[in-house]
Amino acid sequence: MRRAVVAGGSVAGLLAARVLRDWADEVVVVEPDPLPAGPTNRPGTAHGEQFHVLLGLAQELLGHWFPDLLADLVADGVVVCTPGQDGRMFVDGRPRPVVPGDVLVPFYRPLLEWHIREAVLPSVRLVADRVVGLVGGAEVRGVRLASGSVVDGADLVVDATGRGSRLGAWLAELGFPAPPRQRVGLDLGYATVLFHRSPGERLDDLLAVHSLRSPASSRPGVSCVAPIGPDRWMCTISGYGDDRPTRDPDEFTARCLLEPADAFATLAKTGTPAGPVITHRFPHSLRRDFHAMPAFPTGLVPIGDAVASFNPIYGQGVPSAALHASALAAWLPTGDPVTGYFRRLKVIVDTAWQTSTTEDLRLPHVTATRPLTYPLQRAISTAIDHAAMTDPLVAQRFVEVVNMRIRPTDLLTPAVLGRTLLATLRKS
């Protein structure tokens, strides 16, 4: 193809640009934010100052396109954590079994974006503007910009403008319906504080702690603490609805002291904050089912959060963006219509959506229609989760789902279900 246009310069847009660089003579990235010259946050990533971790699959996919990325991150202070030795997961204060395998890579989101920008932008044309519409009709040929100009002559346009994407409105202007949407109301809030860290310092002999307060607890949510460099801890506390954390530092300290995993109280008692409490609110998970549309223009595809965005406590954002880019890379050489790309996306989105919403729908405050089969799904999911606390095989498979290496439905094997039944009988 001669020209490809990517609307949006965040992680998903940059990954799309990296894929398209192998197929197009020219790749144009349109991004309204002034892009920092270094690893600092920008307005378009409101959650950039919050806790992020690269799951195992994301490490592999990003390493495919950027072989030196992990080494570059480590050189800039990112601390790689080995499960068990450095990192543990807790559920209501109980430690999950240690499962060898994927390392944990907590990271500062602006640092990751900066490294990917440094690798991608020199080989593309960057336009500092905002996309406000599409050029064309049944065949999209470019984009209209807020400045009044256009970028046309495109063989492919990629919408990577995030969960606030206006693609539905742009499609309506061309005479196409908006994609069907599914929404799960969460009203999630999280708060993050950086703490000073001494060289080599650990918390209760650990570097990274993930603490789940289950839906059965009085204050469900997830808290995480890990180093994001040699001299900083990042600590994030989350809550739902009326229990969302605020910017009050005293409240943040009180929440750490109440956290069932001990590392948070240790940090609150012995650590010194290195900055203010930074909060973020995530109202709902959202997916747009492009695969269900009766018609769609050629020369146009969405990617990343413009397709689906999930409860961020599961860490699926960057892995999903990387998987979407892989789907784009797999679809481009086929010559298939865009429905071929949407079929690939559906598999990816279904997997992440099931992982997050099966758990989210257990929260009593969540506003969403439960399917008729949900009571059975919930019972099986809860039983598997409980078995994963004691059974090594179930724990291994559970972690593979967390790392997005297998689908939740892959847990429904005779071996896993049999051992889950045994664990349930032993518990009773």
N, C-alpha and C positions, 0 to 999 in steps of 0.2 A: 504494500500500500504506500501511497505517496505521503499522506499526512494523517496523523492521529492527534486528537485533542482530548486532554484530560482536564475536567473541571474539578479542581480541588487538589491542594498540595500537601495533604496530611499523609499518614502512613499508607492508606489504601491507594490514594492517588499516586504517590511515589512508586509503589509496587507495580501499579498498572503501567506507569511510564517506563519502569525498568523492563517489563515484559514487552511492551510495544516497541522499545528501542531495537529489538531484534527483528521487527517486522515492518517498520515504517521508515521511510527516508527522513521524515521529520516528525518529532513528537513535541507538541505544544502543551505546556502545563499552565492553566489559568488559576491564579490564587490571589484573593484579595488582601490577605494579611501581608504586611511587610515581614519578610522572612529574616530572622535573626542571623547574624554572622557567626554565632556560637550557640552553645547548648543552653539557651534561655527560653522560657515559655513565651507563647504568643496568644493573642486574643481568641483565635479559632480553636484552641484546645483548652476549654474551660476546666477540664479534669487533669490537665498536664502536671499539676503539682501534687496529685494524689498517688497512691501506691500502685505500682505496676510490676508484673513479673512475667518473664518470658517462659511459657510452658515448653515442654520438650519438643512438640511438633513445630512450634513457631521457631525454635532455635534451628531446627533442621531446614525448614523452608527458607528462612532468611539467609542461612548459611549457603544455600544453593545459589542464590542470586548475588550474595555479598560474602564471599569466602572468608574475608578477613574481619567481618563485623564483630564477632564475639571477642576476638583478640584485641580489636581496637577499643571495644567497650571496657575490657579488663584493663587495658593500658590507661584508660581514663578513670580508673578507680572502681569500676563495677566489681562486686564481690560474688564469685560463683560459689554456691552452697551445695554440699553433698547431703542427700537425705540421710537422716539419722545422725551422722557425724556433726553436721552443721545446722540442719533444719528439721523441724518436726511439725506435724499437724495435730491439732487437738479438737475434740468434739465435747463441748460442755465440760472442759477441763481434763478429759481423758485423752491420753495420747493414742493416736492411730498407730498401727504396726508400721515399722520401718520397711519400706519397699525399695530395694536397690534399683537403680536405673537412672532416669532423667535427673540431671542436676537442676537446681533452682537458680534462676538468674533475676533477682530483683534489680530494677533499673529505674533511672530518672527519665521520664518520657521525653522531655526536650533533648536529652542527650542522644537517645535512639533516633529521633527524627533528624537531628542535626547530622549524624553519621550517614543516614540514608540519603539525606539531601546532598551531602558532599559527594556521594557516590553516583547519584542520578543526575543532578541538575547540570553539571558541565556538558552533558551530552544531549540536553533538550533545550527548547526555547521557553523561557519563563515570561509570562505576561501578567503584570500586576493589575488585575482587574477582577470583576465579579461577573459570573455568567448569570444572565437574567432570562434566557430563552434559547430556543433552538432555531437553526436555519434549515429550511426544507419542508418536507411534508411526509409522505409515505417513506421517503428516503431522506434521512438526516445528513446534511452536508457541512454542518458547522454550528457555531454558537453565537448568540448575541450578547454583547457585554454592556455593563452598566454605563460605561463611558459613551455609549452610542455606536461604537465600532463593532465589527464582526470579525470572527476568525472562520473563514469558510474554506472550501476546497478539501474538506476532511473526508477520508474514507471510513473513519470510525470516531465516534465521540463517546467518551467514558464519563459517566456521572459519578464522581467521588466526593460529593459535597456533604456527605455525612447524614446523620439521622434527621437533620432539618431540611433535607433535599426537597426542592420544589419541582422535581421531575413530573409528579402527577399533574401540576398546573401547566407545565410546559407541554406535556402530551395533550392536554385538553385544547391548548391553542392550535395543535396540529390536527385535531379532530379524533383523537384516541381517548379511550377511557383511562381513568387512573387505576393503578393496580389495586386489587383487594388488599386490605390490611388486617392484621391481627395485633391486638394490644393486650398487655397484662399490666394493670396499674400496680405499681410497687410503692411509690412515695418513699424511696430510699434516700437517706442522707449519710454522708460520711465526712469525717474531719481528720485532718492530717497535721502533724507537727514534726519538724526536724529537731533532733537532739544532737548535741555534741557527742562525739565518740572518740575515745582514746585509741591509739594504735593497738590493734589486736584485741580490742575489748569484745567480750561476749556477754550474753544475758543468760544466766542460769546455764552456762556452758553451751549456749546455742547462738547461732548467728541469725537465723530466720525462724519465725514462729507464725503459724497460721492458726487462728483460733475461731472455730465455728460455734456460735451459740444457736443451737438447733431451734426449729419451730416449736419444740416442746418446752423450751425454756421461757422464762418470764420476759426476757428482753432479747429476742432473736436478732442475729446479725453476724457479721464477720469482722475480726480485727487482725491486723497484720503488723509485724515489725521486722525490719531487716536493715542491714547497712546499704546505703546507696553510694558509698565511697569510703575511703579510709578514715574519714573524720566526721561522718554523719550517720545517725540512725534516722530512718523514716518510720513513723508510727501512725497507723490509720485505724480509726474506730468507726464503726457504722451502726445504724439503727433505722427503724422504719416508723413512718407515721409520726405520732406524737413523741416518739422516742428518738427522733433524729437529733444528732449532736449539734451543738451550737458553736459559736466562735469563742465562748468563754473558756479561758485557760484553766480556771479552777474546776469547771465541769469536766474538761478533758482529763485532768489529773484524777478526778473522782472516778471516771469511767475506767481508767487504766487500773486503778486500785481494786475495782470490782470485777475486772476481767478474770475468768476462771483459769486461764493459763498464766502461770506465775511471772513470766518474763515481762509482762506489761506493768505489773506492780513494781518489779525491780527497777525498770526504766523510770517510772514515775518517782520513785523514792530516791534514786541515786543519780539520775540524769539531769542535765541542764538544757532547757529548750534553746534552740538556735534560731528560732523565728516564731511568728504568730501561728495561731490555729487557722488553717485554711479549710473551708467547707465547700462541699459540692452537693447538689441535689439531682437525683436521677428519677424522674417521675414515673416512667413506664418502659417496659421492653416493647419493641415494635418490630414487626416484619412486614415487608411488602411482597406479596406473592405474584411476582412477574410471570411465573410459569403458568398461572391461571388466567392470564389475559387472553381474550379471543383474538386480538390482533396487536401487533407492535411494529413500529417502523424499523426499517433496516438502517444499519450504520450507527446504532446506538446501543450501549449496554450500561447498566449500573454496577457498582462494586462497593464492598465494605458496608459501612453503616447506612448508606443509601438504600441497601437491600434489607438489612436486619441489624438491630443493636439489642444487646442482651444485658441482663443484670450484671454489672461490672464486677461483682464479688467473685464471679467464676473465672475471671481472667481470659475470656474468650475473644476479646476484641482484636488484638493483634494477630493471634492464630487464624481467626476467621478471615481477616483481610488478606493474610498470606494464602489461605486456601482459595479465596476468590480469585486472587491473581494466578494461582496455579490452574484454576478452572479456565480462566481467560487464555492462558498459555496453551492449554490442551485443546481448546475450541478453535483457536485461530487457524491452525493448519488444516482443519477438516473441511472447510468450505461449507459447513452446514449452516442453515439459517440460525437466527438468534435463539430459537427454541432449543437448540442443542446446548447452548451456553446456559440457558435457564434450567434445563434438566440437571446439569452439573451443580448449579447453585442450589437447587432444591435439596439435593442430598446433603450438602454442607450445612445449609440453614436448618433443615429438619433435625440434624444431629445436635447442633448447638442449642436449638430451641427446646428440644426434648430434655436435654441435660438441665437447662436452667429452669424451665417452667414447671417440670415435675416437682422440683423442690419449692419453687416460689409459690405454687398453688397450695402448698401446705400451710402457708402463712394465713391466719384467719382474716387479716385486714385486706388481703389482695383482692382487687376488683377484676374479675374475669369469669367468663362462663366455664365451669368445669365440664369436660366431656362426660358422657354417661359411664364410660369405662374408667373414669378417674379413681373412684374408690379402690378398684382392683389394682390399678397402676401404683397408687399410693401405698397400698399394703405391701406389694412386692418390693417397691423401691425402699421402703422403710426396713423391711426384713433384710434386704441385701446390704443396706447401709449398716445395720447392726452387726451382721455377720462379718463385714469388712473390718470390724474392730478387733476380731479375734482369729479369724480364719485366714491363713497366709494366701491361699489361692484366690479367695474372694477379694482380699485386700489388693492383690496384684492387679486383678482385672478392674477393680474400682479405680485405682490410680491411672490405669490406661485410659479409662473414660475421662477422668479429670484432665489428663494431658491431651485429650482429643485424638488419641491414637486408634481407639475403637469407638463404636457407637453404643449408646445405652442399651439398644436391643441386643447387642452382642453379649450382654450379661445373662440373657435368657437362654442359657445352655443347660443341659442336664447336669453337668459337673458343678456349675455355679449354683443352680437352684437346689441341687441335692445337698450341697454343703451349707447353703443358706438354711434349708429345712433342719439339718442337724444342729446348726447353731441356735436356731429358734427353739428346738426341743430342749437343748441343754439349758438355755436361759430360763425356760418355763419350769 
